[in-house]
Amino acid sequence: MADQFRDRDRPQPHQIQVHPQHRGYDAGVKTLMPRRGPSTSQVLAVLVLLPVGGTLLALAGITLAGTFIGLCVATPLFIIFSPVLVPAAITIGLAVAGFFTSGAFGLTALSSLSWVLNSFRQATGTVPEMADQAKRRVADMAGFVGQKTKEVGQEIQSKAHEVGRTEIGGKTEGGKTGKT
């Protein structure tokens, strides 16, 4: 038992293991490869998307071949009918450009009018306030015109009474005035 305690107090030698590392082609490839295999969802995605991608690639090839065949058939027709097609294409192009230009001018006009209206609103107030102001002005003007009409009517009536009194007072027998 004493030997057991005596061995414990002595320093124990450490063992060092050296593993040589190969710095060749194999080490570089292994570091790029994943340590575990693909997951189930990745395998299913490849199995589903591989036929879809292949089908779409085949359709793209068929479309390209059809386009080339159509171009080969249509090129002689384009050459034969070019005296008619070129002016027609120019005319159609100018018409389309005219429509686009007209639309652009219309949009420019609308945006300009909108800008003017917005700047006018900011300068004088909002449109409902302007409408209320206009209604008040019309009502005031109507009241003024009504008052003026009443005054003019009273003035005409008073002058008519004066003229009537003058004519009644100046009449002679037989309904004729004394003026000759």
C-alpha positions in Angstrom: 0.0 0.0 0.0 2.9 2.3 0.6 4.0 1.7 -2.9 0.7 2.9 -4.2 1.0 6.2 -2.4 4.6 6.6 -3.4 3.7 6.1 -7.1 1.1 8.7 -6.9 3.4 11.4 -5.8 5.9 10.8 -8.6 5.2 12.7 -11.9 3.7 10.4 -14.4 5.1 10.4 -18.0 2.7 11.8 -20.6 2.3 10.0 -23.8 2.1 12.0 -27.0 0.8 10.5 -30.2 1.8 12.0 -33.5 -0.5 11.6 -36.5 1.0 12.5 -39.8 -1.2 14.7 -42.0 -1.1 14.2 -45.7 -1.3 17.4 -47.6 -2.1 15.9 -50.9 -5.1 15.8 -53.2 -7.2 13.7 -50.9 -7.0 16.1 -47.9 -8.3 19.1 -50.0 -11.2 17.1 -51.5 -12.3 15.7 -48.2 -12.5 19.2 -46.7 -14.8 20.3 -49.4 -17.1 17.3 -49.1 -19.7 17.3 -46.4 -19.0 14.9 -43.5 -22.5 13.4 -43.6 -24.8 12.5 -46.6 -27.6 14.5 -48.0 -30.8 14.8 -46.0 -34.1 13.1 -47.1 -35.6 16.4 -48.1 -32.6 17.2 -50.4 -32.9 13.8 -52.0 -36.6 14.2 -52.6 -36.0 17.7 -54.0 -33.5 16.4 -56.5 -35.8 13.5 -57.5 -38.7 15.9 -58.1 -36.8 18.7 -59.8 -34.6 16.7 -62.1 -37.5 15.5 -64.3 -39.1 19.0 -64.2 -35.9 20.7 -65.2 -35.3 18.1 -68.0 -38.8 18.6 -69.3 -38.4 22.4 -69.3 -35.1 22.1 -71.1 -36.6 19.8 -73.7 -39.4 22.3 -74.3 -36.9 25.1 -74.6 -35.0 23.1 -77.3 -38.2 22.3 -79.2 -39.2 26.0 -79.1 -35.8 27.1 -80.4 -35.9 24.5 -83.2 -39.5 25.6 -84.2 -38.3 29.2 -84.2 -35.5 28.4 -86.6 -37.7 26.4 -88.9 -40.3 29.2 -89.0 -37.6 31.8 -89.7 -36.3 29.6 -92.6 -39.8 29.3 -94.1 -40.7 33.0 -93.6 -37.5 34.5 -94.8 -38.2 34.0 -98.5 -41.7 35.4 -98.0 -40.3 38.4 -96.3 -37.9 39.0 -99.2 -40.7 38.5 -101.8 -43.2 40.8 -100.0 -40.6 43.3 -98.7 -41.9 46.1 -101.1 -45.2 45.9 -99.3 -44.1 44.9 -95.8 -41.5 47.6 -95.3 -43.8 50.5 -95.9 -46.5 48.7 -93.9 -44.1 48.2 -91.0 -43.0 51.9 -91.2 -46.7 53.0 -91.2 -47.6 50.8 -88.3 -44.5 51.9 -86.4 -45.3 55.6 -87.0 -48.9 55.0 -85.9 -47.8 53.3 -82.7 -45.3 56.1 -82.1 -48.1 58.6 -82.6 -50.4 56.9 -80.1 -47.6 56.7 -77.5 -46.7 60.4 -78.1 -50.4 61.3 -77.8 -50.6 59.4 -74.5 -47.4 61.0 -73.2 -48.7 64.5 -74.1 -52.0 63.7 -72.4 -50.3 62.5 -69.2 -48.1 65.6 -69.3 -51.1 67.8 -69.6 -52.9 66.1 -66.8 -49.9 66.2 -64.5 -49.4 69.9 -65.4 -53.0 70.7 -64.6 -52.8 68.8 -61.4 -49.6 70.7 -60.4 -51.3 74.0 -61.2 -54.4 73.1 -59.2 -52.3 71.9 -56.2 -50.2 75.1 -56.3 -53.4 77.2 -56.5 -54.9 75.2 -53.6 -51.8 75.9 -51.5 -51.8 79.6 -52.4 -55.5 80.3 -51.7 -56.7 77.4 -49.6 -58.5 74.1 -50.3 -61.2 73.7 -52.9 -64.1 73.2 -50.3 -63.1 76.5 -48.7 -63.0 78.2 -52.1 -66.4 76.7 -52.9 -67.8 78.0 -49.6 -66.3 81.4 -50.3 -67.9 81.4 -53.8 -71.3 80.5 -52.3 -71.0 83.3 -49.8 -70.1 85.8 -52.5 -73.0 84.6 -54.7 -75.4 84.9 -51.7 -74.1 88.4 -50.9 -74.4 89.4 -54.5 -77.9 88.0 -54.7 -78.8 89.9 -51.6 -77.3 93.1 -53.0 -79.1 92.7 -56.3 -82.3 92.1 -54.5 -81.9 95.2 -52.3 -81.0 97.3 -55.3 -83.9 95.9 -57.3 -86.2 96.8 -54.4 -84.8 100.3 -54.1 -85.1 100.9 -57.9 -88.7 99.5 -57.8 -89.6 101.9 -55.0 -88.0 104.8 -56.9 -89.9 103.9 -60.1 -93.1 103.6 -58.1 -92.6 107.0 -56.4 -91.9 108.6 -59.7 -94.9 107.0 -61.2 -97.0 108.4 -58.3 -95.5 111.8 -58.9 -96.2 111.6 -62.7 -99.7 110.4 -62.0 -100.5 113.3 -59.6 -99.1 115.8 -62.0 -101.2 114.4 -64.9 -104.3 114.2 -62.8 -103.9 117.8 -61.6 -103.2 119.2 -65.1 -106.2 117.6 -66.9 -109.0 119.6 -68.3 -112.5 118.7 -69.1 -112.7 116.1 -71.7 -109.5 114.3 -70.6 -107.1 116.6 -72.4 -104.3 118.3 -70.7 -104.1 122.0 -70.6 -101.0 122.1 -72.7 -101.4 123.0 -76.3 
